[in-house]
């Protein structure tokens, strides 16, 4: 498409803290900036514009993009970045409308996880119900592993087809994302908070905390070949959770917050069989402090490849759920060559969420969840 000259796909507008990180995968070295209103925002390193990244990240204050409801991507191909008089092609612009969440009820969310590379099936599930989506959540294990540019950009290709750059998104890592040659560089390709894959977010009246459990087995498991130190990562993340709680007035206690969500690829409070039954003490603490302080309405997960709703005290709740946990994905073989992906549509209203679990061609389950 001429409109996407130089871009792999449409941008993805990702909510991180009080900003949107506009993620723009590109085909070659480019200078990228974004105009919102009269202000221009750059992808830069301490004042030096970055041209060599395959996924460009432009951070924009959410309040500005929500107000203007449109943004312009300014592109300029880099021919040769010489010390003096770098050679570039002329600039060109791509304009996008943006649809912030301005309502407080009848909010439509689509949740994808555990895609494992089955891009068409996942996009088909998101489009099957033919409903306008206000928020897209892509909750880990979108690729089978992080071994190539195609792997680490699958989220943006799916978001491009589903949202066309016009709808806010939340993207988290799954355990499979920690595997492969590009895994150590994943922070360069994904939305993050100063390099951290865990963060808070706010989209309209929805506030959330995104937690990242990392891998699903102990660090010295033979599968990882000494490439994982997720225990230390979780210890650091626990400090972050407690800091968010200490600063509640800047987060979930703001006056305009109507819904509180937890996003986690792994349902960390669930009963897990060996060798996946890790960090029980830590995960129990996470559930307890989140429940007692944040008091979330719902927790959205993937990982277990089974669409279900787990209420506090259910058969799945071993370590103490912070709230009702919804596992909103499945991905299973239906024959020797084909997998079938299941995603989840959620219609959010005060005190109640209507859930529809569906594939690309049928509804496989429905449930009403009160909170």
Secondary structure, 3 states (H helix, E strand, C coil): CHHHCCECCCCEEEEEECEEEEEEEECCCEEEEEEECCEEEECEECCEECCCCCEEEEEEEHHHHHHHCEEEEEEEEEEECCCCCCEECCCEEEEEECECCCCCCCEEEEEECCCCCCHHHHHHHHHHCCCCCCEEEEECCCCCCCCCHHHHCHHHHHHHHHHCCCEEEEEECCHHHHCCCCHHHHHHHCCCECCECCEEEEECCEEEEEECCCCCCCCCCHHHCCCCCHHHHHHHHHHHHHHHHHCHHHCCCCCCCCEEEEEECCCCCECCCCCCCCCHHHHHHHHHHHHHHHCCCEEEECCCCCCEEECCCCCCECCCCCCEEEECCEEEECCCCCEEEEEEEEEEECCEEEEEEECCCCEEEEEEEEC
